[in-house]
Amino acid sequence: MGFFDKVDGKISKVGSRAGEASDVEALKAKVKAEERNIDEMTVDIGEFYWNAYADGRFVPDPASMESFKALEESLVKIEEYNRAIEDRKAAGQKEREEIDAKLKKKEEERKLAPDNDEES
């Protein structure tokens, strides 16, 4: 086997590996796309059955009832947390308004103080 035959063989191997890698990556991308599709469809199916359960049109199999109950509990907790967020925001707003009122009162008292007239 001559020098050029060896070089040609090595170049062919490199080309084969590059082609293989390219094909494998393209196939991996297709697998990922299908996995995303499965995830989306699983969510759609889950939403369908959850909505049917929530509307009283579906009774889950005992094996999956625990998951439905856990999801229901999580939704209740989310509602509670959202109410707590709104309550905290309202309390914070009230607190800031009280601080503003105190500052305004102190400013007015400072303006009315007798030694304040001498500074003007």
Secondary structure, DSSP 8 states (H G I E B T S, - for coil): --HHHHHHHHHHHHHHHHHHHHHHHHHHHHHHHHHHHHHHHHHHHHHHHHHHHHTTS----HHHHHHHHHHHHHHHHHHHHHHHHHHHHHHHHHHHHHHHHHHHHHHHHHHHSHHHHHH-
